Amino acid sequence: MKPRFLITKTTSIFQNLAFEEHLLENVKSPILCMYQNDKTIVIGRNQNPWKEIHIDRMNEDNVQLCRRKSGGGAVYQDLGNTCFSFITPDKSNVDFKVKNNSIILRALSALGIDAVVSGRNDILLDSKKISGSAYKIHTIGSQTISLHHGTMMINVEKDAILRYLNPNKAKLLSKGINSVSSRVMNLAEVDPTINHERFITAIRKSFLKEYPNAENTEVTEMPEDVEAKAQAYLNWDWRYGVSPVFTHQLENYFSWGLIDLQFNVVKGVVEGCKIFSDCLYPDYIDKLETMFIGKRYGIEMLEDLQKDTSNFQKMSEELAAWLKEKL
């Protein structure tokens, strides 16, 4: 089978990652797949979304959260970003990262962009990040397949990066992988004429220099198995539940007393809650400690607080409003 240059038409992160997974399972020759995603935050396989993201802002703005199966950090994507995915069967000793990056750099050079590869997975322009990548090695039987996917910032809404990513979660202790904040730049800041279509044209030509007999295909209809794979990416248990075990301590002083909450969270669910307080109503504190157990961590665990119609209703309303802001 000939190498293939593919462009998908869907802007759903879940469908695009599901299509990547389909390609990984069925690849016979080198593939470069290009796509765009609508507003979404994508986290790495081993990251904790509550530590990396302002989830409340994300939900308010209808921004999707997706967890990929490769490593790396959290990124924000919108239609000002172009994604690339190299899928390559291992048939030589050539470093797939070096070969793939050479294709990207050649495309950028054709656009007048003099970029360099930096560290393990970034491409920089004037010391600012324009592209980041993540990797996964997939094995089927005796065959090893490399996945190298990443982003190219063309005209991303940079204010959104600040709005959604890297929250300050004081006293949230997690064994997950942290993202690293970087100074970023859009290609359009250097040349306003660079857009998705021009980048696609440049990288297609660069790919053809590496693989002259490559086929060019626009993917308008997804294979049958993609929808089921996309639903798996959408599942709460995958997006949130596989988060590393973590503890979160939150402390605040209310007019009715000091509250020091300590949550122990496993697979996204509160398994333990301890509350220290000088509140004059110990029965209320005992009630709170059991109220959160078994709930999905986040806004969902506030439902019982918000429905409280007991004599402690005013206290519960204040506590729920504070926690909604802090979680």
N, C-alpha and C positions, 0 to 999 in steps of 0.2 A: 504494500500500500504506500502511496506517495505521502510525503509530508503535507500537512494541511494548515492553512491560515484561515481561521474561523472568526466571524463576527456575530455575536448574538444580538437580537433586537429587544429582548426583555430588559427591563431596568430593575427587576426584582433581585436583590442580593441572594435570596433563598433559592430562586431558580438558577441563577448563575453559578452558585457554589454547587448546587445539585448537578448541573450539567458538567462542571469540572470533575465531579466524582464519577459521573458516567464515563467521561473520557478516560479517566485514570484506569477504570476497570476494563476498558475496551481498546486501549491505545495499541497501535501496531507500528507507528512511525512518529517522528517528531511533530508536535502540534503547537501552534501559538494561537490562543483564543483571546479575543479582545471584547470587552464589554463595559458598560456603564451601570452604576447603581443609583437609584434615587436616594434621598436622604436616609442615611443609615450609619450606625456605629458598629464597627466590626471589632470583636475582641479575639485574642489568641486562645488557643486550646486550654491553657492552664491559668487563665486570668480570672480575677474576681470582679464582676461588674460593679458591685457596690463600692469597691475601692477605686475604680478607674473612672467612673462615669457619674455625672449628675443625672441620676435616673428620673428624678421628678421633672426636670426640665425636658428631658428626652420624651417622656410620656405626654407632657403638656403640648409639645410641638409636633406630636405624631411622627417622631423619628424612630425608625426601627432599630432593634438590637439584634445582632447576629453573632454567633460564636462559630468561628471557622475551626477546622480540624488541624491546621498547621499552627506553629508557634508564633512568637512575636508579640507585639504590643497592640494597644487599642488605636484605631484610626477612625476618623470621620470621613464619610464619602458623600458626595452629591453628584449632580450631572456635570459639574465643573471638573470632575476627576475621570480619568480613563484608566481602566484596569487591564492588566495583561496577565496571561497564564501560560507558561511554558510547561508542556507535559512531554517528557522525553524518555523512551525506553533506553536503558543503560546497555549500549552496545560497544562502548569504547572506554578508554581510561581518561577521556577528556573531562575536565571539570565543568559540569553543566552550568554552574553559576558564571564562570568566566565566559563561556560561549554565549550564554543568554545576555549577559551584561554588554558584551561587545555588540550584539544586535541592537540593543537599546541605545547605547552611546552613538553608534553609527547613524541611527535614525535622528537622534537629537542634533548631531553635527550637521546633518542635511538641513535642519531647521535653523541653523546658525547658533545653536546652543552648545557651548563648550563645557560639558559636565564631566564629573569624575566619580568613580566608585569610591565609597568611604566605608571603612569598617566591614561588618559582616553583611549588611543588607540595605545600605542607603546609597542614593546617588545625590550628589551635591552640585550646586551651582553657586559660585561666590560664597562658599562655606555655608550655604543654606540648603536645607533638604527639599528636593523636588520629587523624590521617589523613595518608597520603602518597600521591602519585600519580606516574604515569609516562605518557608520551605517545608516539604514533607517528602519522605521516601516511602514509596508504596511497593509492597511485594505481593506478587501473584505467582504462586508456585515457585519456580526457580528464577522468574523474571523480576528485575528491580526497575522501578519507574520513578523518575524524579518529578516532583511538582515544584515549580518556582513561580509564585504569583505575587503580584505587587500592584502598586498604584503610581500614576503619574499625575501630579498636580498641575492642571492647566489653568483653571479659573475657579478653584474651590472657594466657597464662602469661608474665609479665614476666621471671621468672628464666631462662626459656629464651632470651630475647634475649641476656642476658649470657653464658649458657653457650655459645652457638653462634656469635655474631657478633663481629666486630672483634678478631681475635686479634692479638697482638703478633708480627709476623713480621720480626724484626730482619734487616736487610741483604737483604730481598727487594725487588728493584727491578723495578717493572712499569710499563708505559705505560698500564695500564688505568685505569678510572674508580674512584676511591675512594668508599666510603660515608662519610656524615657522621653521627656519633653525635648523637642528640638525646634530650632528656628526654621521656619518653613517659607517657601517662596512658590508662587505660581509662575508658570512659563509665560502667561499673558502679561505679567509685570515687566518682562524683558521685551517681549514682542506681542503686542495686542492682536496681531493677525493669526497667532497660533491658536488653533481650536482642536476639538476632538477629531474632526475630519482630516485636518492637515497632519495631525500626529499619526492617525491610522494609515494614511497614505505613506508617510515616511517610514513607519516601522514595517509595513508590508514590503516595501522595496528592500529594506535592510534584511528582512527574513528571506526574501527571494535570492539575495546575494549568497546567503549561507546555504539555502536549499533551492536551487534554480528550478526544480521540477515540482515545487509545491503547488497544491491546488488551493484556489481561493473560493470560500463558501460563506454565504450569509445564512445564518441559522434562523429560520422563521418559524419552524415547528420543532418542539423538543421531543426527544425520544420518550417512549412510553414510561420508562422507569423514573424519569426526572421528577414528576409530580410527587411521587411517594417520598423520594429523597428530600425534596423541598419541604414537605410537611415535617419530616424528621428534624430539619434545621429550625423550623418554626416552633417546635415543641418546647414548652417552658422548662421541662426537665433537662433538655440539652442546653438551652440558652442560659439558664440560671442554676439549675440543679447540680450540674457537674462542677460548680465552683469549689475551690479548695475550702477545707474546714477553716473557719475564722471566728475570732471573738471581737466584739465591739462594745466598748464602754462609752456611755453617754451620761453626762452629768449636767444638772441645771437646778437653779434655786427658784421655787415658786413661792407665792405668798403663804401657802399652806405647808411648805417644807422643802428640804433638799431631797432631790431624787438622784440616785446613782445606779443606773441600770447596766447590767453586764450580760450580754447575750452570747450564747455559744451556738454557732450555726453550722449544720452539717447538711450537705447536699441542698443548700438553699432553704433549709427548714430549721426553725428555732427548736433546738433540742434541750437547751438549758437556759434559765433566766434567773438571775439573782439580783435583788434590789436592796440597796442600803438607803435608809431614809430616817430623818428625824420627824417625819410626819406624825401627828398626834392620833392618826387613825390606823393602827396596825392591821386591822382587818382589811382595809382597802389595799394596803401594800401586799398582803398575802394573796388577795384576789388578783392583783396585777401579775404576780409571779406565775400564776397558773394560766392566766389569760393568753399569754403569748406562746405557750408551749404547743408545738405541733403545727404552727402557722408558717406559711411561706414568708420568709424574711422580706420586709419592705412594707409598702402601703397596705397590703392585704392583712397584715397582722394587727392593723389598727381598727379593723371593722367593729370588733366588740367594744372597743373604747368609744367609738363614735356613736354606738347604739345604746350606750349606758344611760338608763333612765332612773338609776338609784339615787339615793341622797348624795352620792359622790359625782353626780353628772357634771357639774361645773368643773370639778377637778379633772375629770376624764377628758372633757373638751379641751382644756388647756394643755394637758399632757399630749393628746392626739395631735393638736396643732403644732406643738414643738417637735414631736417625733417626725411628723410628716416633712418638716423642713430639714431635719438632720439626717434622716435615713438615706 
